[in-house]
Amino acid sequence: MKVDQFSNRSSVSIRRLKLLNSPLTIVITLSLLLTFVVLSTQLWDRFQVAKDMQNFYWMARYQDSELFDVDYLREKELVEFNLGGKPFIVYPISLGYGLLYYAASFVVNHIWFSKFLILLLLPLCLIYLFKIAQIAGSQLSGICLSLIFTFFMLASYQSVSIGSGLQRGFIIPLLIVFLYYLARKHFVRAAVTIFVSGLIYWPIFPLTVLTFSLSLIKPHPKYKFAIDFDVRKIAPFLVSVILSLGVLIWGLTVNSNLVIPRDTAVTQDPMLSAEGSTPLFISFPWLGRAGVFDSGIDIVNFIVLAIFAGLILKLSGRQSLRRVPVAGWYLLLSGWIMFIASFITFVGFSSSILYQPSRYTRAVLFLVMILFVGLNWPDFLQKFPAWFRKKQLQIIFFFVSLGFSLSLAYFVFPSRLLLVPLIWFLFIIGAGFVTLLGGSSWYWLRHNSTTSRMAGLLLITIVTLLTGFYYINNLGLKFINPSQAERNIYEFAATLPKNAILAGDPIVMSGIPLFSERSVLFRDLHPNVNSNSIIFIPEYFEAQYAQSPQVILDFCQKYKVTHLVLNMTQFDPNFIAGQEFFYEPWNSEIIEKLDQMPLTKFMLPTVPPIYSSEPYRIIECTPTTFDGIR
């Protein structure tokens, strides 16, 4: 008996030792270490969050149901139930996302949970990427794929980053899990992933449904196709789709603004213009709400990956395409189908029922390109040195010519400053290129008999780390970082009564609900969430520049505003002369109202504040405040 117990303990210890020394464990450890280093400042700073996290201020109600009794921003998007005598808030359009944060609220505040969520999602992604690589039968593929994924994920913008804490941060992890189960023909688990995707971020739902549907098509010779009606595949798929549709239809019913077409065509909507808060196109057709990508940062990552993908295709041919699971190519096709469908409904019919087009391409293109490059990287490692030696003269000639042409253009053309963004663009692409090549140096140096191997590896490691951090720092997830004056005002606003409603400087207003847990009338972030904002935003600026206290008091009484937050720089004559008060269409309305007023001797700067920290002041909007200065 003792021998058996010793044997069992010994086998457990061996398994633990193998787990600790496994490539997956090492890669996860390295990836988390890199994440901590890159995000060290933001992880421990409560005020640094992904910008759109400010939309989820209402999650503070999970820990204090008395907050936001009056909510001008998101009240219509939430549903409240009475659960055991306590209010229970759900977010129908993203039911699973809200429930996840609700469960976390028993342990940690929602702001901190959003920050550390990446430490849960990144290992999940790496585990399943390793599993996908195992399909190709190469452990080295798993290592390469995981490290390349970590690098580009840390260098990704809010649109696809898993570090944002937002719903869209789940799109990459869920698609990775889904692709693995579909590639392995685990159809029940793939169907469960479809359901979970619909609960958390509903644009993933049509992507997964289409991809699963395409996997049921069996091609035959002479361009004929048949559908696989295997009940083991169809049954879980249909159950998942039906359940998901039930939840999604309920969510869309609550958020009817996504279903009902806009009164104004999106191509003519001032809110979607260049002067609006969310431009339809920044650069057609690539950037913008209706573009393939949301931002230029996403394009930089895509170009770096596309360069390597082109090299891999050149070196390995069609074999490189076969290393990506077929489900990955189905997903890519689904992304383009949904992009076209969303573009038609959004631009053609002015409806957001399928969300914005970029939601379907930015993450799918990124993920499929990562899979292609990562799974083919071991083959690339073997073939690239010989190809480079063969082509090195042409490569050197290309870069010398490019540098000479840019230098000549910079010194010859009068509009030389226009070349600066292009030069930076090429430089940052080069940084990404050097980082990936430098990260592979260990493999090449190991197969090189040079005596200076260790010195070369040390030098290349330093260069790789420096260029890699430069690349990530320039392209990675950007967190808002309030100034010290803004942080002070957030902390003071948190001491105001829970039923306080503030109005004022739009940028400061965006942070008060999240950081101070107090209601605001409007804000800079997504100002159109309340249809009444078309009216009360211009009215606020009319009150801000009023000469009569009655105009100010009438405004506060009309919208139940208890406090005004003033940015004193907005009373500067130069600011007023610039006439850039807010986004369109509000700015034109504000200018029209102010044109009817003498913009001198403003009332509010003369009112004693209850808080002052340059350039901000907080004023209590009550008749008592204005006694003696009427």
C-alpha positions as CSV (number, residue, x, y, z in Angstrom):
1,M,0.0,0.0,0.0
2,K,2.8,2.4,0.9
3,V,4.6,1.5,-2.4
4,D,1.4,2.4,-4.3
5,Q,1.0,5.7,-2.5
6,F,4.6,6.5,-3.2
7,S,4.2,5.6,-6.8
8,N,1.1,7.8,-7.2
9,R,2.8,10.7,-5.6
10,S,5.8,10.2,-7.8
11,S,3.7,10.1,-11.0
12,V,1.9,13.3,-9.9
13,S,5.2,15.0,-9.3
14,I,6.5,14.0,-12.7
15,R,3.4,15.3,-14.4
16,R,3.7,18.6,-12.5
17,L,7.4,18.8,-13.5
18,K,6.5,18.2,-17.1
19,L,3.8,20.8,-17.0
20,L,6.2,23.4,-15.6
21,N,8.7,22.6,-18.3
22,S,6.2,22.4,-21.1
23,P,6.6,24.9,-24.0
24,L,3.0,26.1,-23.4
25,T,3.7,27.0,-19.8
26,I,6.9,28.8,-20.7
27,V,5.2,30.7,-23.5
28,I,2.3,31.7,-21.2
29,T,4.7,32.8,-18.5
30,L,6.8,34.9,-21.0
31,S,3.6,36.4,-22.6
32,L,2.2,37.4,-19.2
33,L,5.6,38.9,-18.1
34,L,5.7,40.9,-21.4
35,T,2.1,42.0,-20.7
36,F,3.0,43.2,-17.2
37,V,6.0,45.1,-18.5
38,V,4.1,46.8,-21.4
39,L,1.0,47.6,-19.3
40,S,2.7,48.2,-16.0
41,T,1.7,51.9,-15.8
42,Q,-1.9,51.4,-16.8
43,L,-2.6,48.3,-14.8
44,W,-2.1,50.0,-11.4
45,D,-3.6,53.4,-12.3
46,R,-7.3,53.5,-11.6
47,F,-7.8,56.5,-13.9
48,Q,-6.2,54.9,-17.0
49,V,-8.8,52.8,-18.9
50,A,-9.7,52.1,-22.5
51,K,-11.7,55.1,-23.6
52,D,-15.0,53.3,-24.3
53,M,-14.9,51.8,-20.8
54,Q,-16.5,55.0,-19.8
55,N,-19.7,53.7,-21.3
56,F,-19.9,51.1,-18.6
57,Y,-20.0,53.5,-15.6
58,W,-23.4,52.0,-14.7
59,M,-21.7,48.7,-13.6
60,A,-21.0,50.6,-10.3
61,R,-24.7,49.8,-9.5
62,Y,-23.7,46.2,-9.1
63,Q,-22.1,47.2,-5.8
64,D,-24.3,50.2,-5.0
65,S,-27.9,50.2,-6.4
66,E,-28.5,53.7,-5.2
67,L,-26.3,55.2,-7.8
68,F,-27.5,56.8,-11.1
69,D,-31.1,57.2,-10.0
70,V,-31.5,59.6,-12.9
71,D,-29.4,58.5,-15.9
72,Y,-29.5,60.6,-19.1
73,L,-26.9,58.4,-20.9
74,R,-27.7,54.7,-20.8
75,E,-30.9,54.3,-18.9
76,K,-32.9,53.0,-22.0
77,E,-30.3,50.3,-22.7
78,L,-30.6,48.6,-19.3
79,V,-33.3,46.5,-17.8
80,E,-33.8,46.2,-14.1
81,F,-35.4,43.3,-12.2
82,N,-36.2,42.8,-8.6
83,L,-34.3,39.8,-7.4
84,G,-34.9,38.9,-3.8
85,G,-35.8,42.4,-2.9
86,K,-32.7,43.8,-4.5
87,P,-32.4,45.4,-7.9
88,F,-30.7,43.3,-10.6
89,I,-29.5,45.1,-13.7
90,V,-29.0,43.4,-17.0
91,Y,-27.5,44.7,-20.3
92,P,-29.7,43.0,-23.0
93,I,-27.6,43.9,-26.0
94,S,-24.6,42.1,-24.4
95,L,-26.2,40.0,-21.7
96,G,-23.2,37.7,-21.0
97,Y,-20.8,40.6,-20.8
98,G,-22.9,42.3,-18.1
99,L,-23.4,39.0,-16.2
100,L,-19.6,38.4,-16.2
101,Y,-19.0,41.8,-14.6
102,Y,-21.9,41.2,-12.2
103,A,-20.2,38.0,-11.0
104,A,-16.9,39.7,-10.7
105,S,-18.5,42.6,-8.7
106,F,-18.7,40.3,-5.7
107,V,-14.9,40.3,-5.6
108,V,-13.6,43.4,-7.4
109,N,-14.7,46.7,-8.7
110,H,-15.6,46.8,-12.4
111,I,-12.8,49.2,-13.3
112,W,-10.1,46.9,-11.9
113,F,-11.7,43.9,-13.4
114,S,-11.6,45.5,-16.9
115,K,-7.9,46.1,-16.4
116,F,-6.9,42.6,-15.3
117,L,-9.2,40.7,-17.7
118,I,-6.4,40.4,-20.2
119,L,-4.5,38.2,-17.7
120,L,-7.4,35.7,-18.1
121,L,-8.0,36.1,-21.8
122,L,-4.4,35.9,-22.9
123,P,-3.7,32.4,-21.4
124,L,-7.0,31.2,-22.8
125,C,-6.0,32.4,-26.3
126,L,-2.5,30.8,-26.0
127,I,-3.8,27.5,-24.9
128,Y,-6.2,27.2,-27.9
129,L,-3.6,28.5,-30.3
130,F,-1.3,25.7,-29.2
131,K,-4.2,23.3,-29.7
132,I,-4.7,24.6,-33.2
133,A,-1.0,24.3,-33.9
134,Q,-1.1,20.6,-32.8
135,I,-3.5,20.0,-35.7
136,A,-0.5,20.8,-38.0
137,G,1.6,18.4,-35.8
138,S,4.3,20.9,-34.9
139,Q,5.1,22.1,-31.4
140,L,7.4,24.8,-32.8
141,S,4.3,26.1,-34.7
142,G,2.6,26.5,-31.4
143,I,5.5,28.5,-29.9
144,C,5.8,30.7,-32.9
145,L,2.1,31.3,-33.3
146,S,1.7,32.1,-29.6
147,L,4.6,34.6,-29.4
148,I,3.6,36.3,-32.6
149,F,0.0,36.6,-31.4
150,T,1.1,38.1,-28.1
151,F,3.3,40.7,-29.8
152,F,0.7,41.9,-32.2
153,M,-2.1,41.7,-29.6
154,L,-0.1,44.1,-27.4
155,A,0.4,46.3,-30.4
156,S,-3.3,46.3,-31.2
157,Y,-5.7,49.2,-30.9
158,Q,-8.9,49.2,-28.9
159,S,-10.8,47.8,-31.9
160,V,-9.3,44.3,-31.5
161,S,-7.2,44.4,-28.3
162,I,-8.0,41.8,-25.6
163,G,-6.7,44.3,-23.1
164,S,-9.5,46.8,-23.4
165,G,-11.9,45.1,-21.0
166,L,-14.7,45.8,-23.5
167,Q,-17.1,43.4,-25.2
168,R,-15.1,43.6,-28.5
169,G,-12.0,42.4,-26.5
170,F,-13.7,38.9,-26.5
171,I,-14.0,38.6,-30.2
172,I,-10.5,37.3,-30.8
173,P,-10.6,34.8,-27.9
174,L,-14.0,33.5,-28.8
175,L,-13.2,33.1,-32.5
176,I,-10.0,31.2,-31.6
177,V,-11.9,28.8,-29.4
178,F,-14.6,28.4,-32.0
179,L,-12.1,27.7,-34.8
180,Y,-10.4,25.0,-32.8
181,Y,-13.6,23.2,-32.0
182,L,-14.8,23.4,-35.6
183,A,-11.4,22.3,-36.9
184,R,-11.5,19.3,-34.5
185,K,-15.1,18.5,-35.5
186,H,-16.3,19.0,-31.9
187,F,-19.6,20.3,-33.1
188,V,-21.4,20.5,-29.8
189,R,-18.6,22.6,-28.3
190,A,-18.5,24.8,-31.4
191,A,-22.3,25.3,-31.1
192,V,-21.9,26.3,-27.4
193,T,-19.2,28.8,-28.4
194,I,-21.7,30.3,-30.9
195,F,-24.2,30.8,-28.1
196,V,-21.6,32.3,-25.7
197,S,-20.5,34.6,-28.6
198,G,-24.0,35.9,-29.1
199,L,-24.3,36.6,-25.4
200,I,-21.2,38.6,-25.1
201,Y,-20.7,40.5,-28.4
202,W,-23.4,39.9,-30.9
203,P,-21.4,40.8,-34.1
204,I,-19.5,37.6,-33.5
205,F,-22.8,35.6,-33.7
206,P,-23.3,36.0,-37.5
207,L,-19.6,35.3,-38.1
208,T,-19.7,32.0,-36.2
209,V,-23.1,31.0,-37.7
210,L,-21.9,31.6,-41.3
211,T,-18.6,29.8,-40.6
212,F,-20.3,26.8,-39.1
213,S,-22.8,26.8,-42.1
214,L,-20.0,26.9,-44.6
215,S,-18.4,23.9,-42.9
216,L,-21.5,21.9,-43.6
217,I,-21.1,22.3,-47.3
218,K,-19.3,19.4,-49.0
219,P,-17.7,20.2,-52.3
220,H,-17.8,17.7,-55.2
221,P,-16.1,17.5,-58.6
222,K,-17.4,19.8,-61.4
223,Y,-18.3,22.6,-59.0
224,K,-21.2,20.7,-57.4
225,F,-22.0,21.0,-53.7
226,A,-24.0,19.1,-51.1
227,I,-25.0,19.9,-47.6
228,D,-24.0,17.6,-44.7
229,F,-27.3,16.9,-42.8
230,D,-25.6,14.8,-40.1
231,V,-27.8,15.2,-37.1
232,R,-24.8,15.3,-34.8
233,K,-23.7,18.5,-36.5
234,I,-27.1,20.1,-37.3
235,A,-28.9,19.5,-34.0
236,P,-26.5,21.4,-31.7
237,F,-26.1,24.1,-34.3
238,L,-29.8,24.7,-34.6
239,V,-30.3,24.7,-30.8
240,S,-27.5,27.2,-30.3
241,V,-28.8,29.5,-33.1
242,I,-32.4,29.4,-31.8
243,L,-31.4,30.2,-28.2
244,S,-29.0,33.0,-29.4
245,L,-31.6,34.5,-31.6
246,G,-34.1,34.6,-28.7
247,V,-31.6,36.6,-26.6
248,L,-30.5,38.8,-29.4
249,I,-34.0,39.7,-30.5
250,W,-34.8,40.7,-27.0
251,G,-31.7,42.8,-26.8
252,L,-32.4,44.5,-30.1
253,T,-35.9,45.2,-29.0
254,V,-34.7,47.0,-25.9
255,N,-32.1,48.9,-28.0
256,S,-34.5,49.7,-30.8
257,N,-32.3,52.6,-32.1
258,L,-30.1,49.9,-33.7
259,V,-33.0,48.4,-35.6
260,I,-35.0,51.5,-36.7
261,P,-33.4,53.3,-39.7
262,R,-32.1,56.8,-39.0
263,D,-34.2,59.8,-39.9
264,T,-31.2,61.2,-41.8
265,A,-29.2,59.1,-44.3
266,V,-25.8,58.2,-42.8
267,T,-24.1,59.8,-45.8
268,Q,-25.7,63.1,-44.9
269,D,-25.7,62.8,-41.1
270,P,-23.6,65.6,-39.5
271,M,-22.7,63.2,-36.6
272,L,-21.0,61.0,-39.1
273,S,-19.2,63.8,-41.0
274,A,-15.6,64.8,-40.6
275,E,-16.7,67.4,-38.0
276,G,-18.9,64.8,-36.2
277,S,-18.1,62.6,-33.3
278,T,-17.9,59.3,-35.3
279,P,-16.9,59.9,-39.0
280,L,-18.4,57.5,-41.5
281,F,-15.1,57.5,-43.4
282,I,-11.8,58.8,-42.4
283,S,-10.2,57.5,-45.6
284,F,-12.4,55.6,-48.0
285,P,-12.7,52.7,-48.1
286,W,-10.2,51.6,-45.4
287,L,-10.8,53.8,-42.3
288,G,-13.9,54.8,-40.5
289,R,-17.1,53.4,-39.2
290,A,-18.0,52.0,-42.6
291,G,-14.4,51.1,-43.6
292,V,-12.5,47.8,-43.5
293,F,-10.6,49.0,-40.5
294,D,-11.4,51.5,-37.7
295,S,-7.9,53.1,-37.5
296,G,-4.6,53.4,-39.2
297,I,-3.0,51.4,-36.4
298,D,-4.9,48.3,-37.4
299,I,-3.7,48.8,-41.0
300,V,0.0,49.0,-39.9
301,N,-0.3,45.6,-38.1
302,F,-2.1,44.2,-41.2
303,I,0.7,45.5,-43.6
304,V,3.5,44.0,-41.4
305,L,1.7,40.6,-41.3
306,A,0.9,40.9,-45.1
307,I,4.5,41.4,-46.0
308,F,5.5,38.2,-44.1
309,A,2.5,36.4,-45.5
310,G,3.7,37.3,-49.0
311,L,7.2,36.0,-48.3
312,I,5.8,32.8,-46.8
313,L,3.6,32.3,-49.8
314,K,6.6,32.9,-52.1
315,L,8.8,30.4,-50.2
316,S,6.3,27.7,-49.4
317,G,3.7,28.0,-52.1
318,R,0.2,26.4,-51.7
319,Q,1.4,24.2,-48.9
320,S,1.4,27.3,-46.6
321,L,-2.3,27.8,-47.3
322,R,-3.1,24.2,-46.2
323,R,-1.5,24.8,-42.8
324,V,-4.3,27.1,-41.8
325,P,-7.4,25.0,-40.7
326,V,-10.2,25.1,-43.4
327,A,-12.4,26.7,-40.7
328,G,-10.1,29.7,-40.8
329,W,-10.7,30.3,-44.5
330,Y,-14.5,29.9,-43.9
331,L,-14.2,32.5,-41.2
332,L,-12.4,34.9,-43.6
333,L,-15.1,34.4,-46.2
334,S,-17.8,35.0,-43.5
335,G,-16.1,38.2,-42.5
336,W,-16.3,39.6,-46.0
337,I,-19.9,38.5,-46.5
338,M,-20.9,40.2,-43.3
339,F,-18.9,43.3,-44.2
340,I,-20.8,43.6,-47.4
341,A,-24.2,42.9,-45.7
342,S,-23.5,45.5,-43.0
343,F,-22.3,48.1,-45.5
344,I,-25.5,47.7,-47.5
345,T,-27.7,48.0,-44.4
346,F,-25.7,50.8,-42.8
347,V,-24.8,53.0,-45.7
348,G,-27.7,52.0,-48.0
349,F,-30.6,51.8,-45.5
350,S,-29.1,53.9,-42.6
351,S,-29.8,51.0,-40.2
352,S,-27.3,49.7,-37.5
353,I,-29.1,46.4,-37.2
354,L,-25.9,44.7,-38.4
355,Y,-23.6,47.2,-36.6
356,Q,-20.9,49.0,-38.4
357,P,-19.1,47.1,-41.3
358,S,-15.6,47.3,-39.7
359,R,-16.8,45.1,-36.8
360,Y,-16.7,42.1,-39.2
361,T,-13.4,42.6,-40.9
362,R,-10.9,44.2,-38.6
363,A,-10.7,41.2,-36.2
364,V,-11.2,38.5,-38.8
365,L,-8.4,39.8,-41.1
366,F,-6.1,40.1,-38.1
367,L,-6.8,36.6,-36.7
368,V,-6.6,34.8,-40.1
369,M,-3.3,36.6,-40.9
370,I,-1.9,35.7,-37.5
371,L,-2.8,32.1,-38.0
372,F,-1.3,32.0,-41.5
373,V,2.0,33.7,-40.5
374,G,2.3,31.8,-37.1
375,L,1.6,28.3,-38.4
376,N,4.0,28.8,-41.3
377,W,6.8,30.4,-39.3
378,P,8.8,27.2,-38.7
379,D,8.9,26.6,-42.4
380,F,9.8,30.3,-42.9
381,L,12.7,29.9,-40.4
382,Q,14.2,27.1,-42.5
383,K,13.8,28.7,-45.9
384,F,14.3,32.4,-45.3
385,P,18.1,32.5,-44.8
386,A,18.9,30.8,-48.2
387,W,16.4,33.0,-49.9
388,F,17.8,36.1,-48.3
389,R,21.4,35.3,-49.3
390,K,20.2,34.7,-52.9
391,K,18.2,38.0,-53.0
392,Q,20.3,40.2,-50.7
393,L,21.7,42.5,-53.5
394,Q,18.1,43.2,-54.7
395,I,16.9,43.8,-51.1
396,I,19.8,46.2,-50.4
397,F,19.2,48.0,-53.7
398,F,15.5,48.3,-52.9
399,F,16.0,49.9,-49.4
400,V,18.9,52.2,-50.6
401,S,16.7,53.4,-53.5
402,L,13.7,53.9,-51.2
403,G,15.8,55.9,-48.7
404,F,17.4,58.0,-51.5
405,S,14.0,58.7,-53.1
406,L,12.5,59.8,-49.8
407,S,15.5,62.0,-49.0
408,L,15.5,63.6,-52.4
409,A,11.8,64.3,-52.2
410,Y,12.1,65.7,-48.7
411,F,14.8,68.3,-49.8
412,V,13.4,69.1,-53.2
413,F,9.6,69.4,-52.9
414,P,8.3,72.5,-51.1
415,S,5.6,70.5,-49.2
416,R,8.2,68.4,-47.5
417,L,6.3,68.2,-44.2
418,L,3.7,66.1,-46.0
419,L,6.4,63.3,-46.3
420,V,6.9,63.1,-42.5
421,P,3.8,60.9,-41.8
422,L,4.8,58.7,-44.8
423,I,8.4,58.3,-43.5
424,W,7.1,57.5,-40.0
425,F,4.6,55.0,-41.5
426,L,7.4,53.2,-43.3
427,F,9.7,53.4,-40.2
428,I,7.0,51.8,-37.9
429,I,6.4,49.1,-40.5
430,G,10.2,48.5,-40.5
431,A,10.2,48.3,-36.7
432,G,7.6,45.5,-36.8
433,F,9.5,43.7,-39.5
434,V,12.8,43.9,-37.6
435,T,11.1,42.7,-34.3
436,L,9.7,39.5,-35.9
437,L,13.0,38.7,-37.6
438,G,15.0,39.5,-34.5
439,G,12.8,37.3,-32.4
440,S,13.7,34.4,-34.7
441,S,17.5,35.0,-34.3
442,W,17.8,32.3,-31.7
443,Y,16.8,29.7,-34.2
444,W,19.2,30.9,-36.9
445,L,22.1,31.4,-34.6
446,R,21.6,28.0,-33.1
447,H,22.2,26.5,-36.5
448,N,25.1,28.8,-37.2
449,S,28.6,27.6,-36.2
450,T,30.0,31.1,-35.7
451,T,32.2,31.6,-32.6
452,S,30.5,34.9,-31.8
453,R,27.1,33.3,-31.5
454,M,26.4,34.4,-27.9
455,A,27.6,38.0,-28.5
456,G,25.4,38.2,-31.7
457,L,22.4,36.8,-29.8
458,L,22.8,39.3,-27.0
459,L,23.1,42.2,-29.5
460,I,20.1,41.0,-31.5
461,T,18.0,40.5,-28.4
462,I,18.7,44.1,-27.2
463,V,17.8,45.5,-30.7
464,T,14.7,43.3,-30.9
465,L,13.4,44.4,-27.5
466,L,14.0,48.0,-28.2
467,T,12.3,48.0,-31.6
468,G,9.5,45.7,-30.3
469,F,8.7,48.1,-27.4
470,Y,8.9,51.1,-29.8
471,Y,6.4,49.3,-32.1
472,I,4.0,48.4,-29.2
473,N,4.3,51.8,-27.6
474,N,3.3,53.6,-30.8
475,L,0.5,51.2,-31.9
476,G,-0.7,49.5,-28.8
477,L,-3.9,50.1,-26.8
478,K,-4.2,53.8,-25.8
479,F,-5.6,54.4,-22.4
480,I,-7.1,57.7,-21.4
481,N,-4.8,59.5,-18.9
482,P,-6.6,62.3,-17.1
483,S,-4.5,65.3,-16.0
484,Q,-3.9,65.8,-12.3
485,A,-6.5,68.6,-12.3
486,E,-9.1,66.2,-13.9
487,R,-8.2,63.5,-11.4
488,N,-8.7,66.0,-8.5
489,I,-12.1,67.0,-9.9
490,Y,-13.2,63.4,-10.2
491,E,-12.3,62.7,-6.6
492,F,-14.2,65.8,-5.4
493,A,-17.2,65.0,-7.5
494,A,-17.3,61.5,-5.9
495,T,-18.0,63.3,-2.5
496,L,-21.2,65.0,-3.9
497,P,-24.6,63.5,-3.0
498,K,-25.4,60.3,-4.9
499,N,-28.4,62.0,-6.6
500,A,-26.2,64.9,-8.0
501,I,-26.5,65.6,-11.7
502,L,-23.6,67.5,-13.3
503,A,-23.3,69.4,-16.6
504,G,-20.3,71.3,-18.0
505,D,-17.0,70.7,-19.8
506,P,-17.8,67.8,-22.2
507,I,-14.4,66.1,-21.8
508,V,-14.5,66.1,-18.0
509,M,-18.2,65.0,-18.1
510,S,-17.1,61.8,-19.9
511,G,-15.1,60.6,-17.0
512,I,-17.3,61.7,-14.1
513,P,-19.8,58.8,-14.4
514,L,-17.1,56.1,-14.3
515,F,-14.6,57.7,-11.9
516,S,-16.9,59.7,-9.6
517,E,-20.0,57.5,-10.0
518,R,-22.3,60.5,-10.5
519,S,-24.8,61.3,-13.2
520,V,-24.1,63.8,-16.0
521,L,-26.4,65.5,-18.5
522,F,-24.2,64.9,-21.5
523,R,-20.6,64.2,-22.4
524,D,-18.0,64.3,-25.1
525,L,-18.1,60.5,-25.6
526,H,-21.0,59.3,-27.8
527,P,-23.0,62.5,-27.1
528,N,-26.0,61.3,-29.2
529,V,-27.1,58.4,-26.9
530,N,-30.0,60.5,-25.7
531,S,-32.2,61.9,-28.5
532,N,-32.9,65.0,-26.3
533,S,-29.2,65.9,-26.4
534,I,-29.9,67.7,-29.7
535,I,-31.7,70.3,-27.6
536,F,-30.0,70.4,-24.2
537,I,-26.4,70.6,-25.3
538,P,-26.9,73.9,-27.1
539,E,-29.0,75.1,-24.2
540,Y,-26.1,74.3,-21.8
541,F,-23.7,76.5,-23.7
542,E,-26.3,79.2,-23.8
543,A,-26.4,79.0,-20.0
544,Q,-22.6,78.8,-19.7
545,Y,-22.2,82.2,-21.5
546,A,-25.3,83.8,-20.0
547,Q,-25.2,87.2,-18.4
548,S,-28.4,86.6,-16.4
549,P,-28.6,84.2,-13.5
550,Q,-32.2,83.3,-14.4
551,V,-31.1,81.7,-17.7
552,I,-28.7,79.5,-15.8
553,L,-31.2,78.6,-13.1
554,D,-33.9,77.9,-15.6
555,F,-31.6,75.5,-17.4
556,C,-30.7,73.7,-14.2
557,Q,-34.3,73.4,-13.1
558,K,-35.4,72.1,-16.5
559,Y,-32.9,69.2,-16.5
560,K,-32.5,68.7,-12.7
561,V,-28.9,69.7,-12.9
562,T,-27.4,70.3,-9.4
563,H,-23.8,71.3,-10.3
564,L,-22.0,72.9,-13.1
565,V,-18.4,72.0,-14.0
566,L,-16.6,74.9,-15.7
567,N,-13.5,74.9,-17.7
568,M,-12.3,78.5,-17.3
569,T,-10.3,78.4,-20.6
570,Q,-13.6,78.2,-22.4
571,F,-14.3,81.8,-21.3
572,D,-11.1,83.0,-23.1
573,P,-11.9,85.3,-26.0
574,N,-9.6,83.3,-28.3
575,F,-11.5,80.1,-27.5
576,I,-14.9,81.8,-28.2
577,A,-13.6,83.3,-31.4
578,G,-12.5,79.9,-32.6
579,Q,-16.2,78.8,-32.5
580,E,-15.3,75.1,-31.9
581,F,-17.5,74.3,-28.9
582,F,-18.7,70.8,-29.7
583,Y,-19.3,68.2,-32.5
584,E,-21.7,68.8,-35.3
585,P,-24.7,69.2,-35.5
586,W,-24.6,70.8,-32.1
587,N,-21.8,73.2,-32.9
588,S,-23.8,75.0,-35.5
589,E,-26.8,75.3,-33.1
590,I,-24.5,76.6,-30.3
591,I,-23.0,79.3,-32.7
592,E,-26.5,80.3,-33.8
593,K,-27.6,80.8,-30.1
594,L,-24.4,82.7,-29.1
595,D,-24.7,85.0,-32.1
596,Q,-27.8,86.4,-30.5
597,M,-25.9,87.1,-27.2
598,P,-23.3,89.8,-26.3
599,L,-20.3,87.6,-25.3
600,T,-19.0,89.9,-22.6
601,K,-19.3,90.0,-18.8
602,F,-20.3,86.4,-18.3
603,M,-22.2,85.5,-15.1
604,L,-20.7,82.1,-14.2
605,P,-17.0,83.2,-13.7
606,T,-18.2,85.6,-11.0
607,V,-20.1,82.9,-9.0
608,P,-18.2,81.6,-5.9
609,P,-17.3,77.9,-6.5
610,I,-17.6,75.0,-4.1
611,Y,-14.4,73.6,-5.7
612,S,-11.6,75.1,-7.7
613,S,-8.5,73.5,-9.2
614,E,-7.2,75.4,-12.3
615,P,-8.6,75.5,-14.8
616,Y,-11.7,73.9,-13.4
617,R,-14.5,75.0,-11.0
618,I,-17.6,73.4,-9.7
619,I,-20.6,75.6,-8.9
620,E,-23.7,74.6,-7.1
621,C,-26.6,75.5,-9.3
622,T,-29.2,76.8,-6.7
623,P,-30.8,80.2,-6.2
624,T,-28.8,80.6,-3.0
625,T,-25.6,80.4,-5.0
626,F,-26.6,83.5,-7.0
627,D,-27.9,85.6,-4.1
628,G,-26.1,88.9,-3.9
629,I,-24.6,88.8,-7.5
630,R,-27.8,89.2,-9.5
